[in-house]
Amino acid sequence: MVKHIVAYTFKEGVDQDASVKLIGSLLEPLVGQIPGLQAMQIRTCFQGGMDYCLYSEFESRQALIDYAEHPLHLAAKEQFFHLLGSRVAADFEV
């Protein structure tokens, strides 16, 4: 199993609460629709200088690679990518 964790900031002036809800509503339902994506959570960060965090689990490294290019993921990302500022990611296997 691969765990994929990403922390993001929003661009200046973005409504954080509304944006986190939007992103969660777009990405979390992809579980069960994209092969290998086993879990996904989007939550507001409360410390560390980032605005929100994405936590996801994949059955393998290849599943994570495939998710990144999957049409459903790309279509969802297109609806919120313009809101994002910076990003820090970490992946590990368990």
N, C-alpha and C positions, 0 to 999 in steps of 0.2 A: 504494500500500500504506500502511496505517496501523499504526503500532506503538503498543501500549497497555501501559503499565508502571504497576503499582500496588504500593506498599509498605504493609504492614500491621503493626500491633502486635496482640497478643492481650490479652484481659482478664487480670487478675491470677489466678494459680492454674491457668491453662490449660497442659497438657502440650504444649510447643512441637513437639517432634519428632513425636509422634503426630498432632497437629493438621495439621502441614504434609503428612504422608503422606496423611491423610484428604482434605484439600482437593485435593491433586494427583490422588488416585484418583477424585475426583468431577469435576474440571474438565478435566484433560488428555484424557480419552477423548471429550470433546465435539468435538474436531477431527475433521472428517469427518461429524459429525452435525448441525452447525449451519452453514447456508450462509454462506460468506464468512469463516469462522474458519479460518485457515490454519496456525497454530501456537500452542502454549500450553505454558508451563513454569512450575512452582511450585517455588520453592527457598527454603531458609532463608537469611536475611541474616547476614553475618558482621561488618558494621560499619554505622554510620549510625543506630543506635538503633531500627531496625525489626526485627520478628521474621521476616517472610517477604516474598518478592516474587513477583508474578505478572507474567510477560512473555507477551504475545500479539501475533499479527499478524493483520490483517484485510485483505481485498481492497479495502475502501473505508470512508469515514466512515459511509456508510449501513449497511454490514455490522456495524460496531461498535454502532451505535444499535440495529439489529435483534437483535444478540446480547444486549444488556442486557435486552431484554424477551422473549427466546425462552423458551418453557415448559421446555425441558431445562435451560437455565441457571438459571432461577428455582427449579426443583426441586432442583438441586444446591446452590445457595446457601442454601436453606432448611435444609439439613442441617448447615451450619457457621457461618452468620451470627452466631449467638448467642455464638460464641467470640471475635469480633473486637472490638478496641478502636478504635484510630484508623486512618486511611487517608490516603494521599497518592497522587495519580494524575497521570500525564502522558501525553499522546497527541501523536504527530507523524506527518507524512506523509513518505514517501521516494519 
